[in-house]
């Protein structure tokens, strides 16, 4: 089993990496709310920009631009206005 999260692009190799451990969910544990629903665009953007700031050392403005560009390519957000 190998899939990519539709909301962040993370490879999901095991059921435990899918939201709620459910391989039928097409988003990962990092993109799920505690209830199991997928995070909103705004929640995911905030999470991704914080991750980029920490991992890449970018300032918030640059990280936000990088995250929003990356998210625009992902299935969950591709058709977002």
PDB file with SEQRES, HELIX, SHEET and CRYST1 records, atoms N, CA, C and O in Angstrom:
SEQRES   1 A   81  UNK UNK UNK UNK UNK UNK UNK UNK UNK UNK UNK UNK UNK          
SEQRES   2 A   81  UNK UNK UNK UNK UNK UNK UNK UNK UNK UNK UNK UNK UNK          
SEQRES   3 A   81  UNK UNK UNK UNK UNK UNK UNK UNK UNK UNK UNK UNK UNK          
SEQRES   4 A   81  UNK UNK UNK UNK UNK UNK UNK UNK UNK UNK UNK UNK UNK          
SEQRES   5 A   81  UNK UNK UNK UNK UNK UNK UNK UNK UNK UNK UNK UNK UNK          
SEQRES   6 A   81  UNK UNK UNK UNK UNK UNK UNK UNK UNK UNK UNK UNK UNK          
SEQRES   7 A   81  UNK UNK UNK                                                  
HELIX    1 AA1 UNK A   15  UNK A   17  5                                   3    
HELIX    2 AA2 UNK A   19  UNK A   21  5                                   3    
HELIX    3 AA3 UNK A   29  UNK A   31  5                                   3    
HELIX    4 AA4 UNK A   41  UNK A   56  1                                  16    
HELIX    5 AA5 UNK A   60  UNK A   72  1                                  13    
SHEET    1 AA1 2 UNK A   3  UNK A   4  0                                        
SHEET    2 AA1 2 UNK A  11  UNK A  12 -1                                        
CRYST1    1.000    1.000    1.000  90.00  90.00  90.00 P 1           1          
ATOM      1  N   UNK A   1       0.845  -1.181   0.000  1.00  0.00           N  
ATOM      2  CA  UNK A   1       0.000   0.000   0.000  1.00  0.00           C  
ATOM      3  C   UNK A   1       0.890   1.244   0.000  1.00  0.00           C  
ATOM      4  O   UNK A   1       1.714   1.425   0.896  1.00  0.00           O  
ATOM      5  N   UNK A   2       0.721   2.079  -0.990  1.00  0.00           N  
ATOM      6  CA  UNK A   2       1.460   3.332  -1.048  1.00  0.00           C  
ATOM      7  C   UNK A   2       0.577   4.366  -1.724  1.00  0.00           C  
ATOM      8  O   UNK A   2       0.107   4.161  -2.843  1.00  0.00           O  
ATOM      9  N   UNK A   3       0.362   5.456  -1.048  1.00  0.00           N  
ATOM     10  CA  UNK A   3      -0.477   6.538  -1.562  1.00  0.00           C  
ATOM     11  C   UNK A   3       0.120   7.851  -1.100  1.00  0.00           C  
ATOM     12  O   UNK A   3       0.994   7.873  -0.233  1.00  0.00           O  
ATOM     13  N   UNK A   4      -0.349   8.941  -1.676  1.00  0.00           N  
ATOM     14  CA  UNK A   4       0.069  10.268  -1.231  1.00  0.00           C  
ATOM     15  C   UNK A   4      -1.139  11.001  -0.679  1.00  0.00           C  
ATOM     16  O   UNK A   4      -2.244  10.902  -1.212  1.00  0.00           O  
ATOM     17  N   UNK A   5      -0.911  11.732   0.388  1.00  0.00           N  
ATOM     18  CA  UNK A   5      -1.964  12.534   0.997  1.00  0.00           C  
ATOM     19  C   UNK A   5      -2.427  13.605   0.011  1.00  0.00           C  
ATOM     20  O   UNK A   5      -1.610  14.310  -0.581  1.00  0.00           O  
ATOM     21  N   UNK A   6      -3.740  13.719  -0.159  1.00  0.00           N  
ATOM     22  CA  UNK A   6      -4.288  14.701  -1.091  1.00  0.00           C  
ATOM     23  C   UNK A   6      -4.159  16.130  -0.583  1.00  0.00           C  
ATOM     24  O   UNK A   6      -4.279  17.077  -1.361  1.00  0.00           O  
ATOM     25  N   UNK A   7      -3.912  16.295   0.724  1.00  0.00           N  
ATOM     26  CA  UNK A   7      -3.869  17.626   1.322  1.00  0.00           C  
ATOM     27  C   UNK A   7      -2.471  18.166   1.549  1.00  0.00           C  
ATOM     28  O   UNK A   7      -2.283  19.382   1.587  1.00  0.00           O  
ATOM     29  N   UNK A   8      -1.459  17.269   1.704  1.00  0.00           N  
ATOM     30  CA  UNK A   8      -0.098  17.757   1.937  1.00  0.00           C  
ATOM     31  C   UNK A   8       0.952  17.069   1.070  1.00  0.00           C  
ATOM     32  O   UNK A   8       2.087  17.538   0.987  1.00  0.00           O  
ATOM     33  N   UNK A   9       0.588  15.969   0.427  1.00  0.00           N  
ATOM     34  CA  UNK A   9       1.515  15.273  -0.453  1.00  0.00           C  
ATOM     35  C   UNK A   9       2.404  14.255   0.230  1.00  0.00           C  
ATOM     36  O   UNK A   9       3.248  13.645  -0.427  1.00  0.00           O  
ATOM     37  N   UNK A  10       2.240  14.051   1.532  1.00  0.00           N  
ATOM     38  CA  UNK A  10       3.076  13.093   2.255  1.00  0.00           C  
ATOM     39  C   UNK A  10       2.802  11.672   1.762  1.00  0.00           C  
ATOM     40  O   UNK A  10       1.644  11.281   1.615  1.00  0.00           O  
ATOM     41  N   UNK A  11       3.866  10.893   1.506  1.00  0.00           N  
ATOM     42  CA  UNK A  11       3.644   9.486   1.169  1.00  0.00           C  
ATOM     43  C   UNK A  11       3.075   8.741   2.374  1.00  0.00           C  
ATOM     44  O   UNK A  11       3.526   8.926   3.504  1.00  0.00           O  
ATOM     45  N   UNK A  12       2.090   7.907   2.115  1.00  0.00           N  
ATOM     46  CA  UNK A  12       1.479   7.104   3.181  1.00  0.00           C  
ATOM     47  C   UNK A  12       1.733   5.641   2.832  1.00  0.00           C  
ATOM     48  O   UNK A  12       1.142   5.103   1.895  1.00  0.00           O  
ATOM     49  N   UNK A  13       2.614   5.006   3.593  1.00  0.00           N  
ATOM     50  CA  UNK A  13       3.035   3.638   3.298  1.00  0.00           C  
ATOM     51  C   UNK A  13       2.292   2.593   4.122  1.00  0.00           C  
ATOM     52  O   UNK A  13       2.256   1.420   3.752  1.00  0.00           O  
ATOM     53  N   UNK A  14       1.700   3.015   5.239  1.00  0.00           N  
ATOM     54  CA  UNK A  14       0.994   2.067   6.101  1.00  0.00           C  
ATOM     55  C   UNK A  14      -0.355   2.655   6.501  1.00  0.00           C  
ATOM     56  O   UNK A  14      -0.584   3.859   6.386  1.00  0.00           O  
ATOM     57  N   UNK A  15      -1.237   1.787   6.971  1.00  0.00           N  
ATOM     58  CA  UNK A  15      -2.563   2.243   7.407  1.00  0.00           C  
ATOM     59  C   UNK A  15      -2.439   3.290   8.505  1.00  0.00           C  
ATOM     60  O   UNK A  15      -3.249   4.214   8.568  1.00  0.00           O  
ATOM     61  N   UNK A  16      -1.440   3.161   9.372  1.00  0.00           N  
ATOM     62  CA  UNK A  16      -1.248   4.089  10.472  1.00  0.00           C  
ATOM     63  C   UNK A  16      -0.916   5.511  10.041  1.00  0.00           C  
ATOM     64  O   UNK A  16      -1.052   6.443  10.833  1.00  0.00           O  
ATOM     65  N   UNK A  17      -0.487   5.688   8.811  1.00  0.00           N  
ATOM     66  CA  UNK A  17      -0.184   7.027   8.309  1.00  0.00           C  
ATOM     67  C   UNK A  17      -1.416   7.699   7.706  1.00  0.00           C  
ATOM     68  O   UNK A  17      -1.406   8.903   7.450  1.00  0.00           O  
ATOM     69  N   UNK A  18      -2.474   6.926   7.479  1.00  0.00           N  
ATOM     70  CA  UNK A  18      -3.740   7.480   6.992  1.00  0.00           C  
ATOM     71  C   UNK A  18      -4.524   8.033   8.180  1.00  0.00           C  
ATOM     72  O   UNK A  18      -4.361   7.564   9.306  1.00  0.00           O  
ATOM     73  N   UNK A  19      -5.360   9.012   7.933  1.00  0.00           N  
ATOM     74  CA  UNK A  19      -6.200   9.572   8.994  1.00  0.00           C  
ATOM     75  C   UNK A  19      -6.980   8.465   9.687  1.00  0.00           C  
ATOM     76  O   UNK A  19      -7.575   7.614   9.025  1.00  0.00           O  
ATOM     77  N   UNK A  20      -6.981   8.473  11.002  1.00  0.00           N  
ATOM     78  CA  UNK A  20      -7.703   7.505  11.834  1.00  0.00           C  
ATOM     79  C   UNK A  20      -7.264   6.061  11.570  1.00  0.00           C  
ATOM     80  O   UNK A  20      -7.982   5.125  11.921  1.00  0.00           O  
ATOM     81  N   UNK A  21      -6.081   5.872  10.947  1.00  0.00           N  
ATOM     82  CA  UNK A  21      -5.602   4.528  10.647  1.00  0.00           C  
ATOM     83  C   UNK A  21      -6.434   3.823   9.595  1.00  0.00           C  
ATOM     84  O   UNK A  21      -6.375   2.600   9.463  1.00  0.00           O  
ATOM     85  N   UNK A  22      -7.217   4.600   8.838  1.00  0.00           N  
ATOM     86  CA  UNK A  22      -8.137   4.052   7.837  1.00  0.00           C  
ATOM     87  C   UNK A  22      -7.554   4.218   6.438  1.00  0.00           C  
ATOM     88  O   UNK A  22      -7.518   5.332   5.914  1.00  0.00           O  
ATOM     89  N   UNK A  23      -7.100   3.132   5.829  1.00  0.00           N  
ATOM     90  CA  UNK A  23      -6.490   3.244   4.498  1.00  0.00           C  
ATOM     91  C   UNK A  23      -7.453   3.723   3.415  1.00  0.00           C  
ATOM     92  O   UNK A  23      -7.014   4.055   2.314  1.00  0.00           O  
ATOM     93  N   UNK A  24      -8.747   3.767   3.698  1.00  0.00           N  
ATOM     94  CA  UNK A  24      -9.700   4.310   2.730  1.00  0.00           C  
ATOM     95  C   UNK A  24      -9.710   5.845   2.732  1.00  0.00           C  
ATOM     96  O   UNK A  24     -10.217   6.465   1.799  1.00  0.00           O  
ATOM     97  N   UNK A  25      -9.152   6.447   3.775  1.00  0.00           N  
ATOM     98  CA  UNK A  25      -9.053   7.913   3.819  1.00  0.00           C  
ATOM     99  C   UNK A  25      -7.874   8.322   2.951  1.00  0.00           C  
ATOM    100  O   UNK A  25      -6.802   7.722   3.036  1.00  0.00           O  
ATOM    101  N   UNK A  26      -8.062   9.330   2.125  1.00  0.00           N  
ATOM    102  CA  UNK A  26      -7.009   9.746   1.194  1.00  0.00           C  
ATOM    103  C   UNK A  26      -6.158  10.894   1.736  1.00  0.00           C  
ATOM    104  O   UNK A  26      -5.419  11.530   0.983  1.00  0.00           O  
ATOM    105  N   UNK A  27      -6.259  11.157   3.026  1.00  0.00           N  
ATOM    106  CA  UNK A  27      -5.411  12.166   3.670  1.00  0.00           C  
ATOM    107  C   UNK A  27      -4.746  11.551   4.898  1.00  0.00           C  
ATOM    108  O   UNK A  27      -5.216  10.558   5.453  1.00  0.00           O  
ATOM    109  N   UNK A  28      -3.641  12.170   5.304  1.00  0.00           N  
ATOM    110  CA  UNK A  28      -2.790  11.573   6.339  1.00  0.00           C  
ATOM    111  C   UNK A  28      -3.163  12.027   7.751  1.00  0.00           C  
ATOM    112  O   UNK A  28      -4.019  12.889   7.948  1.00  0.00           O  
ATOM    113  N   UNK A  29      -2.494  11.420   8.715  1.00  0.00           N  
ATOM    114  CA  UNK A  29      -2.731  11.738  10.126  1.00  0.00           C  
ATOM    115  C   UNK A  29      -2.414  13.202  10.431  1.00  0.00           C  
ATOM    116  O   UNK A  29      -3.009  13.777  11.343  1.00  0.00           O  
ATOM    117  N   UNK A  30      -1.496  13.813   9.694  1.00  0.00           N  
ATOM    118  CA  UNK A  30      -1.111  15.204   9.937  1.00  0.00           C  
ATOM    119  C   UNK A  30      -2.125  16.195   9.378  1.00  0.00           C  
ATOM    120  O   UNK A  30      -2.114  17.372   9.737  1.00  0.00           O  
ATOM    121  N   UNK A  31      -2.997  15.718   8.503  1.00  0.00           N  
ATOM    122  CA  UNK A  31      -3.996  16.592   7.888  1.00  0.00           C  
ATOM    123  C   UNK A  31      -5.394  16.360   8.455  1.00  0.00           C  
ATOM    124  O   UNK A  31      -6.370  16.940   7.978  1.00  0.00           O  
ATOM    125  N   UNK A  32      -5.483  15.506   9.478  1.00  0.00           N  
ATOM    126  CA  UNK A  32      -6.771  15.183  10.090  1.00  0.00           C  
ATOM    127  C   UNK A  32      -6.952  15.948  11.396  1.00  0.00           C  
ATOM    128  O   UNK A  32      -6.010  16.141  12.164  1.00  0.00           O  
ATOM    129  N   UNK A  33      -8.168  16.368  11.618  1.00  0.00           N  
ATOM    130  CA  UNK A  33      -8.542  16.923  12.927  1.00  0.00           C  
ATOM    131  C   UNK A  33      -8.695  15.747  13.885  1.00  0.00           C  
ATOM    132  O   UNK A  33      -8.789  14.605  13.436  1.00  0.00           O  
ATOM    133  N   UNK A  34      -8.722  15.998  15.188  1.00  0.00           N  
ATOM    134  CA  UNK A  34      -8.918  14.905  16.149  1.00  0.00           C  
ATOM    135  C   UNK A  34     -10.185  14.088  15.867  1.00  0.00           C  
ATOM    136  O   UNK A  34     -10.247  12.906  16.204  1.00  0.00           O  
ATOM    137  N   UNK A  35     -11.189  14.713  15.254  1.00  0.00           N  
ATOM    138  CA  UNK A  35     -12.442  14.014  14.931  1.00  0.00           C  
ATOM    139  C   UNK A  35     -12.292  13.093  13.725  1.00  0.00           C  
ATOM    140  O   UNK A  35     -13.162  12.262  13.467  1.00  0.00           O  
ATOM    141  N   UNK A  36     -11.190  13.237  12.984  1.00  0.00           N  
ATOM    142  CA  UNK A  36     -10.966  12.423  11.795  1.00  0.00           C  
ATOM    143  C   UNK A  36     -11.259  13.138  10.493  1.00  0.00           C  
ATOM    144  O   UNK A  36     -10.876  12.661   9.425  1.00  0.00           O  
ATOM    145  N   UNK A  37     -11.940  14.284  10.566  1.00  0.00           N  
ATOM    146  CA  UNK A  37     -12.211  15.058   9.356  1.00  0.00           C  
ATOM    147  C   UNK A  37     -10.935  15.718   8.865  1.00  0.00           C  
ATOM    148  O   UNK A  37     -10.023  15.982   9.648  1.00  0.00           O  
ATOM    149  N   UNK A  38     -10.873  15.983   7.572  1.00  0.00           N  
ATOM    150  CA  UNK A  38      -9.713  16.672   7.025  1.00  0.00           C  
ATOM    151  C   UNK A  38      -9.726  18.137   7.469  1.00  0.00           C  
ATOM    152  O   UNK A  38     -10.783  18.764   7.543  1.00  0.00           O  
ATOM    153  N   UNK A  39      -8.556  18.662   7.758  1.00  0.00           N  
ATOM    154  CA  UNK A  39      -8.431  20.070   8.132  1.00  0.00           C  
ATOM    155  C   UNK A  39      -8.889  20.963   6.982  1.00  0.00           C  
ATOM    156  O   UNK A  39      -8.879  20.555   5.821  1.00  0.00           O  
ATOM    157  N   UNK A  40      -9.284  22.166   7.316  1.00  0.00           N  
ATOM    158  CA  UNK A  40      -9.656  23.157   6.306  1.00  0.00           C  
ATOM    159  C   UNK A  40      -8.389  23.664   5.609  1.00  0.00           C  
ATOM    160  O   UNK A  40      -7.275  23.438   6.080  1.00  0.00           O  
ATOM    161  N   UNK A  41      -8.579  24.342   4.499  1.00  0.00           N  
ATOM    162  CA  UNK A  41      -7.452  24.929   3.777  1.00  0.00           C  
ATOM    163  C   UNK A  41      -6.645  25.835   4.704  1.00  0.00           C  
ATOM    164  O   UNK A  41      -5.415  25.770   4.721  1.00  0.00           O  
ATOM    165  N   UNK A  42      -7.331  26.676   5.472  1.00  0.00           N  
ATOM    166  CA  UNK A  42      -6.656  27.622   6.355  1.00  0.00           C  
ATOM    167  C   UNK A  42      -5.845  26.897   7.439  1.00  0.00           C  
ATOM    168  O   UNK A  42      -4.718  27.291   7.741  1.00  0.00           O  
ATOM    169  N   UNK A  43      -6.415  25.848   8.013  1.00  0.00           N  
ATOM    170  CA  UNK A  43      -5.695  25.073   9.024  1.00  0.00           C  
ATOM    171  C   UNK A  43      -4.446  24.426   8.428  1.00  0.00           C  
ATOM    172  O   UNK A  43      -3.374  24.455   9.033  1.00  0.00           O  
ATOM    173  N   UNK A  44      -4.591  23.845   7.241  1.00  0.00           N  
ATOM    174  CA  UNK A  44      -3.467  23.158   6.604  1.00  0.00           C  
ATOM    175  C   UNK A  44      -2.401  24.156   6.184  1.00  0.00           C  
ATOM    176  O   UNK A  44      -1.211  23.880   6.331  1.00  0.00           O  
ATOM    177  N   UNK A  45      -2.800  25.310   5.664  1.00  0.00           N  
ATOM    178  CA  UNK A  45      -1.842  26.341   5.271  1.00  0.00           C  
ATOM    179  C   UNK A  45      -1.025  26.786   6.477  1.00  0.00           C  
ATOM    180  O   UNK A  45       0.195  26.915   6.384  1.00  0.00           O  
ATOM    181  N   UNK A  46      -1.675  27.018   7.588  1.00  0.00           N  
ATOM    182  CA  UNK A  46      -0.983  27.441   8.812  1.00  0.00           C  
ATOM    183  C   UNK A  46       0.002  26.367   9.271  1.00  0.00           C  
ATOM    184  O   UNK A  46       1.141  26.670   9.628  1.00  0.00           O  
ATOM    185  N   UNK A  47      -0.440  25.129   9.261  1.00  0.00           N  
ATOM    186  CA  UNK A  47       0.409  24.013   9.668  1.00  0.00           C  
ATOM    187  C   UNK A  47       1.617  23.876   8.736  1.00  0.00           C  
ATOM    188  O   UNK A  47       2.747  23.705   9.194  1.00  0.00           O  
ATOM    189  N   UNK A  48       1.370  23.953   7.437  1.00  0.00           N  
ATOM    190  CA  UNK A  48       2.468  23.810   6.474  1.00  0.00           C  
ATOM    191  C   UNK A  48       3.460  24.966   6.572  1.00  0.00           C  
ATOM    192  O   UNK A  48       4.668  24.749   6.486  1.00  0.00           O  
ATOM    193  N   UNK A  49       2.971  26.178   6.749  1.00  0.00           N  
ATOM    194  CA  UNK A  49       3.907  27.294   6.811  1.00  0.00           C  
ATOM    195  C   UNK A  49       4.763  27.219   8.065  1.00  0.00           C  
ATOM    196  O   UNK A  49       5.943  27.568   8.025  1.00  0.00           O  
ATOM    197  N   UNK A  50       4.192  26.770   9.178  1.00  0.00           N  
ATOM    198  CA  UNK A  50       4.986  26.587  10.406  1.00  0.00           C  
ATOM    199  C   UNK A  50       6.044  25.494  10.201  1.00  0.00           C  
ATOM    200  O   UNK A  50       7.182  25.638  10.646  1.00  0.00           O  
ATOM    201  N   UNK A  51       5.664  24.411   9.529  1.00  0.00           N  
ATOM    202  CA  UNK A  51       6.604  23.334   9.243  1.00  0.00           C  
ATOM    203  C   UNK A  51       7.735  23.839   8.345  1.00  0.00           C  
ATOM    204  O   UNK A  51       8.901  23.536   8.593  1.00  0.00           O  
ATOM    205  N   UNK A  52       7.406  24.595   7.320  1.00  0.00           N  
ATOM    206  CA  UNK A  52       8.419  25.135   6.397  1.00  0.00           C  
ATOM    207  C   UNK A  52       9.339  26.114   7.113  1.00  0.00           C  
ATOM    208  O   UNK A  52      10.551  26.099   6.896  1.00  0.00           O  
ATOM    209  N   UNK A  53       8.773  26.965   7.963  1.00  0.00           N  
ATOM    210  CA  UNK A  53       9.595  27.910   8.721  1.00  0.00           C  
ATOM    211  C   UNK A  53      10.607  27.154   9.583  1.00  0.00           C  
ATOM    212  O   UNK A  53      11.779  27.525   9.647  1.00  0.00           O  
ATOM    213  N   UNK A  54      10.143  26.094  10.244  1.00  0.00           N  
ATOM    214  CA  UNK A  54      11.003  25.325  11.136  1.00  0.00           C  
ATOM    215  C   UNK A  54      12.036  24.507  10.360  1.00  0.00           C  
ATOM    216  O   UNK A  54      13.217  24.511  10.706  1.00  0.00           O  
ATOM    217  N   UNK A  55      11.599  23.814   9.323  1.00  0.00           N  
ATOM    218  CA  UNK A  55      12.500  22.903   8.611  1.00  0.00           C  
ATOM    219  C   UNK A  55      13.420  23.606   7.618  1.00  0.00           C  
ATOM    220  O   UNK A  55      14.534  23.142   7.374  1.00  0.00           O  
ATOM    221  N   UNK A  56      12.966  24.721   7.043  1.00  0.00           N  
ATOM    222  CA  UNK A  56      13.751  25.397   6.003  1.00  0.00           C  
ATOM    223  C   UNK A  56      14.346  26.723   6.476  1.00  0.00           C  
ATOM    224  O   UNK A  56      15.188  27.315   5.801  1.00  0.00           O  
ATOM    225  N   UNK A  57      13.897  27.180   7.646  1.00  0.00           N  
ATOM    226  CA  UNK A  57      14.428  28.429   8.178  1.00  0.00           C  
ATOM    227  C   UNK A  57      13.958  29.672   7.444  1.00  0.00           C  
ATOM    228  O   UNK A  57      14.626  30.705   7.481  1.00  0.00           O  
ATOM    229  N   UNK A  58      12.802  29.580   6.771  1.00  0.00           N  
ATOM    230  CA  UNK A  58      12.281  30.730   6.031  1.00  0.00           C  
ATOM    231  C   UNK A  58      11.468  31.638   6.950  1.00  0.00           C  
ATOM    232  O   UNK A  58      10.935  31.193   7.966  1.00  0.00           O  
ATOM    233  N   UNK A  59      11.380  32.915   6.581  1.00  0.00           N  
ATOM    234  CA  UNK A  59      10.521  33.805   7.350  1.00  0.00           C  
ATOM    235  C   UNK A  59       9.059  33.495   7.021  1.00  0.00           C  
ATOM    236  O   UNK A  59       8.776  32.768   6.069  1.00  0.00           O  
ATOM    237  N   UNK A  60       8.146  34.040   7.800  1.00  0.00           N  
ATOM    238  CA  UNK A  60       6.733  33.687   7.663  1.00  0.00           C  
ATOM    239  C   UNK A  60       6.172  34.025   6.286  1.00  0.00           C  
ATOM    240  O   UNK A  60       5.436  33.223   5.712  1.00  0.00           O  
ATOM    241  N   UNK A  61       6.500  35.179   5.752  1.00  0.00           N  
ATOM    242  CA  UNK A  61       5.972  35.584   4.448  1.00  0.00           C  
ATOM    243  C   UNK A  61       6.416  34.631   3.338  1.00  0.00           C  
ATOM    244  O   UNK A  61       5.607  34.217   2.507  1.00  0.00           O  
ATOM    245  N   UNK A  62       7.685  34.293   3.330  1.00  0.00           N  
ATOM    246  CA  UNK A  62       8.228  33.395   2.316  1.00  0.00           C  
ATOM    247  C   UNK A  62       7.665  31.980   2.498  1.00  0.00           C  
ATOM    248  O   UNK A  62       7.335  31.307   1.522  1.00  0.00           O  
ATOM    249  N   UNK A  63       7.559  31.539   3.748  1.00  0.00           N  
ATOM    250  CA  UNK A  63       7.008  30.211   4.031  1.00  0.00           C  
ATOM    251  C   UNK A  63       5.543  30.135   3.605  1.00  0.00           C  
ATOM    252  O   UNK A  63       5.108  29.108   3.083  1.00  0.00           O  
ATOM    253  N   UNK A  64       4.783  31.199   3.818  1.00  0.00           N  
ATOM    254  CA  UNK A  64       3.368  31.228   3.425  1.00  0.00           C  
ATOM    255  C   UNK A  64       3.246  31.120   1.902  1.00  0.00           C  
ATOM    256  O   UNK A  64       2.407  30.378   1.392  1.00  0.00           O  
ATOM    257  N   UNK A  65       4.076  31.852   1.194  1.00  0.00           N  
ATOM    258  CA  UNK A  65       4.055  31.803  -0.272  1.00  0.00           C  
ATOM    259  C   UNK A  65       4.442  30.402  -0.768  1.00  0.00           C  
ATOM    260  O   UNK A  65       3.811  29.864  -1.678  1.00  0.00           O  
ATOM    261  N   UNK A  66       5.479  29.820  -0.164  1.00  0.00           N  
ATOM    262  CA  UNK A  66       5.932  28.485  -0.538  1.00  0.00           C  
ATOM    263  C   UNK A  66       4.832  27.451  -0.273  1.00  0.00           C  
ATOM    264  O   UNK A  66       4.557  26.602  -1.120  1.00  0.00           O  
ATOM    265  N   UNK A  67       4.214  27.526   0.891  1.00  0.00           N  
ATOM    266  CA  UNK A  67       3.147  26.583   1.249  1.00  0.00           C  
ATOM    267  C   UNK A  67       1.944  26.736   0.334  1.00  0.00           C  
ATOM    268  O   UNK A  67       1.389  25.734  -0.119  1.00  0.00           O  
ATOM    269  N   UNK A  68       1.531  27.952   0.054  1.00  0.00           N  
ATOM    270  CA  UNK A  68       0.346  28.141  -0.785  1.00  0.00           C  
ATOM    271  C   UNK A  68       0.604  27.688  -2.215  1.00  0.00           C  
ATOM    272  O   UNK A  68      -0.299  27.160  -2.864  1.00  0.00           O  
ATOM    273  N   UNK A  69       1.825  27.886  -2.720  1.00  0.00           N  
ATOM    274  CA  UNK A  69       2.161  27.387  -4.062  1.00  0.00           C  
ATOM    275  C   UNK A  69       2.136  25.864  -4.102  1.00  0.00           C  
ATOM    276  O   UNK A  69       1.612  25.265  -5.041  1.00  0.00           O  
ATOM    277  N   UNK A  70       2.707  25.246  -3.077  1.00  0.00           N  
ATOM    278  CA  UNK A  70       2.733  23.778  -3.013  1.00  0.00           C  
ATOM    279  C   UNK A  70       1.312  23.223  -2.884  1.00  0.00           C  
ATOM    280  O   UNK A  70       0.971  22.237  -3.537  1.00  0.00           O  
ATOM    281  N   UNK A  71       0.494  23.844  -2.057  1.00  0.00           N  
ATOM    282  CA  UNK A  71      -0.869  23.367  -1.860  1.00  0.00           C  
ATOM    283  C   UNK A  71      -1.716  23.497  -3.118  1.00  0.00           C  
ATOM    284  O   UNK A  71      -2.618  22.689  -3.336  1.00  0.00           O  
ATOM    285  N   UNK A  72      -1.447  24.489  -3.941  1.00  0.00           N  
ATOM    286  CA  UNK A  72      -2.208  24.688  -5.177  1.00  0.00           C  
ATOM    287  C   UNK A  72      -2.043  23.513  -6.140  1.00  0.00           C  
ATOM    288  O   UNK A  72      -2.863  23.324  -7.038  1.00  0.00           O  
ATOM    289  N   UNK A  73      -0.996  22.735  -5.954  1.00  0.00           N  
ATOM    290  CA  UNK A  73      -0.731  21.575  -6.816  1.00  0.00           C  
ATOM    291  C   UNK A  73      -1.352  20.287  -6.290  1.00  0.00           C  
ATOM    292  O   UNK A  73      -1.354  19.273  -6.988  1.00  0.00           O  
ATOM    293  N   UNK A  74      -1.876  20.314  -5.075  1.00  0.00           N  
ATOM    294  CA  UNK A  74      -2.401  19.097  -4.446  1.00  0.00           C  
ATOM    295  C   UNK A  74      -3.897  18.918  -4.748  1.00  0.00           C  
ATOM    296  O   UNK A  74      -4.638  19.898  -4.831  1.00  0.00           O  
ATOM    297  N   UNK A  75      -4.332  17.667  -4.911  1.00  0.00           N  
ATOM    298  CA  UNK A  75      -5.739  17.398  -5.279  1.00  0.00           C  
ATOM    299  C   UNK A  75      -6.780  18.049  -4.364  1.00  0.00           C  
ATOM    300  O   UNK A  75      -7.812  18.510  -4.852  1.00  0.00           O  
ATOM    301  N   UNK A  76      -6.541  18.098  -3.081  1.00  0.00           N  
ATOM    302  CA  UNK A  76      -7.542  18.656  -2.163  1.00  0.00           C  
ATOM    303  C   UNK A  76      -7.767  20.149  -2.378  1.00  0.00           C  
ATOM    304  O   UNK A  76      -8.849  20.659  -2.088  1.00  0.00           O  
ATOM    305  N   UNK A  77      -6.769  20.846  -2.877  1.00  0.00           N  
ATOM    306  CA  UNK A  77      -6.849  22.303  -2.960  1.00  0.00           C  
ATOM    307  C   UNK A  77      -6.743  22.829  -4.397  1.00  0.00           C  
ATOM    308  O   UNK A  77      -6.878  24.032  -4.622  1.00  0.00           O  
ATOM    309  N   UNK A  78      -6.511  21.978  -5.330  1.00  0.00           N  
ATOM    310  CA  UNK A  78      -6.256  22.369  -6.724  1.00  0.00           C  
ATOM    311  C   UNK A  78      -7.364  23.254  -7.298  1.00  0.00           C  
ATOM    312  O   UNK A  78      -7.075  24.189  -8.045  1.00  0.00           O  
ATOM    313  N   UNK A  79      -8.602  22.980  -6.968  1.00  0.00           N  
ATOM    314  CA  UNK A  79      -9.721  23.729  -7.552  1.00  0.00           C  
ATOM    315  C   UNK A  79     -10.252  24.813  -6.629  1.00  0.00           C  
ATOM    316  O   UNK A  79     -11.343  25.346  -6.834  1.00  0.00           O  
ATOM    317  N   UNK A  80      -9.471  25.125  -5.620  1.00  0.00           N  
ATOM    318  CA  UNK A  80      -9.866  26.179  -4.684  1.00  0.00           C  
ATOM    319  C   UNK A  80      -9.744  27.539  -5.357  1.00  0.00           C  
ATOM    320  O   UNK A  80      -8.720  27.827  -5.977  1.00  0.00           O  
ATOM    321  N   UNK A  81     -10.763  28.378  -5.246  1.00  0.00           N  
ATOM    322  CA  UNK A  81     -10.688  29.711  -5.886  1.00  0.00           C  
ATOM    323  C   UNK A  81      -9.620  30.597  -5.287  1.00  0.00           C  
ATOM    324  O   UNK A  81      -9.446  31.735  -5.723  1.00  0.00           O  
TER     325      UNK A  81                                                      
END                                                                             
